[in-house]
């Protein structure tokens, strides 16, 4: 004898059958329901998503994003055939090869300086590696923030400014450390004190600048990708 209106819940989460999974997850994560109704385009009930289904699709999405961060087109497992694994990895490697050739060509512009001061080439990989590490850290933070579809333009600008400050601060700390350690190393190798610390000063300054640029790249590139409708996770660690 209870009136149906008294037991009905009208404010309830739901999804449409043809909605992309990545759009549904943010809508449902704030609810603790055991099952979510699925509607067709005419708002008729055609099925349900259970909590177990939701956990599985969240895991699938995370695995896919993790694979993209590593420069893979899709995730892999132990049973994956070798040819299919090669096919997934090779496209990004070709892109990175072209970009690597661009880096080498840029270094080639300073061939006359390297000829006069070959010792700086010993530390080139140090600067490149540290810049890549910093960029990947900023990338991970940026993608985590951009997972929220409601992130405003002001929040994105705040993220860029924060990551640039973090990169600059870390750059100063590691740049000064590099200045002291590399200078001391060159002195121990028999170089004059003024020469050793002039070289280490240049390398320390390069470290600061590289880490600032890299932290900015790791933040701005995924934001740009999202703006043009590309999954930000495609801005993978290897690309940065």
VENHU-V200036 format. One record per residue. N is the residue number from 0. SS is DSSP state (H for helix, E for strand, C for the rest). PHI is phi in whole degrees, -180 to 180 (NA if undefined). Layout:
N_SS_PHI ; N_SS_PHI
//
This chain:
0_C_NA ; 1_C_-74 ; 2_C_-67 ; 3_H_-58 ; 4_H_-62 ; 5_H_-75 ; 6_H_-109 ; 7_C_-79 ; 8_C_-113 ; 9_C_-91 ; 10_C_-95 ; 11_C_-144 ; 12_C_-69 ; 13_E_-155 ; 14_E_-135 ; 15_E_-95 ; 16_C_-60 ; 17_C_-103 ; 18_C_-76 ; 19_C_-61 ; 20_H_-57 ; 21_H_-65 ; 22_H_-82 ; 23_H_-78 ; 24_H_-58 ; 25_H_-61 ; 26_H_-72 ; 27_H_-103 ; 28_C_-69 ; 29_C_-88 ; 30_C_-108 ; 31_C_-118 ; 32_C_-76 ; 33_C_-75 ; 34_E_-148 ; 35_E_-120 ; 36_E_-69 ; 37_E_-112 ; 38_E_-114 ; 39_C_-89 ; 40_C_-68 ; 41_C_-102 ; 42_C_63 ; 43_C_-100 ; 44_E_-71 ; 45_E_-123 ; 46_E_169 ; 47_E_-138 ; 48_E_-111 ; 49_E_-89 ; 50_H_-60 ; 51_H_-65 ; 52_H_-59 ; 53_H_-63 ; 54_H_-61 ; 55_H_-65 ; 56_H_-72 ; 57_H_-62 ; 58_H_-62 ; 59_H_-62 ; 60_H_-64 ; 61_H_-65 ; 62_H_-63 ; 63_H_-66 ; 64_H_-65 ; 65_H_-63 ; 66_H_-64 ; 67_H_-64 ; 68_H_-62 ; 69_C_-88 ; 70_C_85 ; 71_C_-105 ; 72_C_-78 ; 73_C_-162 ; 74_C_-71 ; 75_C_-128 ; 76_C_-139 ; 77_C_-67 ; 78_C_-88 ; 79_C_-65 ; 80_C_-63 ; 81_H_-60 ; 82_H_-61 ; 83_H_-68 ; 84_H_-64 ; 85_H_-62 ; 86_H_-63 ; 87_H_-72 ; 88_H_-90 ; 89_H_-64 ; 90_H_-56 ; 91_H_-64 ; 92_H_-65 ; 93_H_-65 ; 94_H_-60 ; 95_H_-68 ; 96_H_-62 ; 97_H_-61 ; 98_H_-66 ; 99_H_-64 ; 100_H_-64 ; 101_H_-64 ; 102_H_-63 ; 103_H_-63 ; 104_H_-65 ; 105_H_-66 ; 106_H_-62 ; 107_H_-63 ; 108_C_-65 ; 109_C_-106 ; 110_H_-60 ; 111_H_-66 ; 112_H_-69 ; 113_H_-62 ; 114_H_-63 ; 115_H_-84 ; 116_C_-136 ; 117_H_-63 ; 118_H_-62 ; 119_H_-67 ; 120_H_-67 ; 121_H_-66 ; 122_H_-112 ; 123_H_-62 ; 124_H_-65 ; 125_H_-60 ; 126_H_-68 ; 127_H_-63 ; 128_H_-65 ; 129_H_-65 ; 130_H_-63 ; 131_H_-64 ; 132_H_-63 ; 133_H_-65 ; 134_H_-62 ; 135_H_-67 ; 136_H_-62 ; 137_H_-63 ; 138_H_-61 ; 139_H_-62 ; 140_H_-65 ; 141_H_-62 ; 142_H_-64 ; 143_H_-61 ; 144_H_-69 ; 145_H_-74 ; 146_C_-62 ; 147_C_-82 ; 148_C_-64 ; 149_C_-90 ; 150_C_-61 ; 151_C_-84 ; 152_H_-62 ; 153_H_-65 ; 154_H_-66 ; 155_H_-66 ; 156_H_-64 ; 157_H_-61 ; 158_H_-62 ; 159_H_-61 ; 160_H_-66 ; 161_H_-64 ; 162_H_-65 ; 163_H_-67 ; 164_H_-67 ; 165_H_-63 ; 166_H_-62 ; 167_H_-67 ; 168_H_-64 ; 169_H_-62 ; 170_H_-62 ; 171_H_-62 ; 172_H_-62 ; 173_H_-75 ; 174_H_-65 ; 175_H_-66 ; 176_H_-62 ; 177_H_-64 ; 178_H_-55 ; 179_H_-73 ; 180_H_-69 ; 181_H_-66 ; 182_H_-60 ; 183_H_-63 ; 184_H_-63 ; 185_H_-69 ; 186_H_-65 ; 187_H_-64 ; 188_C_-83 ; 189_C_100 ; 190_C_-82 ; 191_C_-66 ; 192_H_-59 ; 193_H_-64 ; 194_H_-65 ; 195_H_-59 ; 196_H_-83 ; 197_H_-68 ; 198_H_-65 ; 199_H_-66 ; 200_H_-66 ; 201_H_-63 ; 202_H_-68 ; 203_H_-64 ; 204_H_-65 ; 205_H_-64 ; 206_H_-62 ; 207_H_-61 ; 208_H_-65 ; 209_H_-64 ; 210_H_-71 ; 211_H_-66 ; 212_H_-63 ; 213_H_-67 ; 214_H_-66 ; 215_H_-66 ; 216_H_-62 ; 217_H_-64 ; 218_H_-99 ; 219_H_-73 ; 220_H_-61 ; 221_H_-65 ; 222_H_-64 ; 223_H_-64 ; 224_H_-60 ; 225_H_-63 ; 226_H_-63 ; 227_C_-94 ; 228_C_86 ; 229_C_-105 ; 230_C_-56 ; 231_H_-58 ; 232_H_-65 ; 233_H_-66 ; 234_C_-73 ; 235_C_-70 ; 236_C_-53 ; 237_C_-58 ; 238_C_-64 ; 239_C_-61
//
